[in-house]
Amino acid sequence: MKSKFSEIIDSKTPVLVDFYAEWCGPCKTLMPILDQVKSELGEAIKIIKIDVDKNQVLAANYQVKGVPTLMLFKDGIQVWRQSGVLQKNDLIKIVQSH
């Protein structure tokens, strides 16, 4: 997964990564918000979801301590990170500022 992950985030298009877990209530709250962000930004953003329980090594490599944790990558470099649920407009502003 790590090599494929690094290929995905090495993109000129910003990549928003959602580290989540199936059992996480706030993660379920975030799902439709991410759908709305993708719907609004379209091709200007890639959004991928990483299940921390199925990808423990990757989560550990990025020091994900809680879920949901969101990270924004551009050209393979992490440019932003935050844990917790954010609202659609806040996420859109973050993506557009990078």
C-alpha positions as CSV (number, residue, x, y, z in Angstrom):
1,M,0.0,0.0,0.0
2,K,2.8,2.4,0.8
3,S,4.3,2.5,-2.7
4,K,0.8,3.0,-4.2
5,F,0.0,5.6,-1.6
6,S,3.1,7.6,-2.5
7,E,2.2,7.4,-6.2
8,I,-1.3,8.7,-5.4
9,I,-0.1,11.7,-3.3
10,D,2.6,12.6,-5.8
11,S,0.2,14.7,-7.8
12,K,0.0,18.3,-9.0
13,T,-3.7,18.1,-8.1
14,P,-4.2,18.4,-4.3
15,V,-5.0,15.1,-2.6
16,L,-7.1,15.1,0.5
17,V,-6.5,12.0,2.6
18,D,-9.0,10.9,5.2
19,F,-7.6,8.5,7.7
20,Y,-10.7,6.9,9.2
21,A,-12.1,3.8,11.0
22,E,-15.4,1.9,10.4
23,W,-16.3,2.1,14.1
24,C,-15.7,5.9,14.3
25,G,-18.8,8.0,14.7
26,P,-17.2,11.4,13.7
27,C,-15.7,9.6,10.6
28,K,-19.3,8.7,9.5
29,T,-20.3,12.4,10.0
30,L,-17.4,13.4,7.8
31,M,-18.3,11.1,4.9
32,P,-21.1,13.2,3.3
33,I,-19.1,16.4,3.9
34,L,-16.2,15.0,1.9
35,D,-18.7,14.0,-0.8
36,Q,-19.9,17.6,-0.9
37,V,-16.4,18.9,-1.1
38,K,-15.6,16.6,-4.1
39,S,-18.9,17.6,-5.7
40,E,-18.1,21.3,-5.4
41,L,-14.4,21.2,-6.3
42,G,-14.6,18.4,-8.9
43,E,-11.3,17.8,-10.7
44,A,-9.5,20.4,-8.6
45,I,-9.2,17.8,-5.8
46,K,-8.6,14.1,-5.3
47,I,-10.0,12.6,-2.1
48,I,-9.0,9.2,-0.8
49,K,-10.0,7.3,2.3
50,I,-7.6,5.1,4.3
51,D,-9.0,2.7,6.9
52,V,-6.5,2.8,9.7
53,D,-7.4,-0.7,10.9
54,K,-6.6,-2.2,7.5
55,N,-3.6,0.0,6.9
56,Q,-1.9,0.2,10.3
57,V,1.7,0.6,9.0
58,L,0.7,3.5,6.8
59,A,-1.2,5.2,9.6
60,A,1.8,4.7,11.9
61,N,4.2,6.1,9.3
62,Y,2.1,9.3,9.3
63,Q,1.7,9.3,13.0
64,V,-2.1,9.1,12.9
65,K,-3.1,9.0,16.6
66,G,-6.9,9.6,16.2
67,V,-9.5,9.5,13.6
68,P,-10.7,11.1,11.6
69,T,-7.3,12.7,10.6
70,L,-7.3,14.7,7.4
71,M,-4.1,15.4,5.4
72,L,-3.6,17.5,2.3
73,F,-0.8,16.6,-0.1
74,K,0.5,18.4,-3.1
75,D,3.3,17.1,-5.3
76,G,3.9,14.4,-2.6
77,I,4.4,16.9,0.2
78,Q,2.0,17.2,3.2
79,V,0.9,20.8,3.2
80,W,-1.8,20.6,5.9
81,R,-3.1,18.3,8.6
82,Q,-5.9,18.3,11.2
83,S,-7.8,15.8,13.2
84,G,-11.5,15.9,13.7
85,V,-14.6,16.9,11.6
86,L,-14.5,20.0,9.6
87,Q,-17.3,21.6,7.7
88,K,-17.5,21.7,3.9
89,N,-16.7,25.4,3.6
90,D,-13.7,25.2,5.9
91,L,-12.3,22.3,3.9
92,I,-12.9,24.0,0.6
93,K,-11.0,27.1,1.8
94,I,-8.1,25.0,3.0
95,V,-7.9,23.2,-0.3
96,Q,-8.1,26.4,-2.3
97,S,-5.4,28.1,-0.2
98,H,-2.9,25.4,-1.3
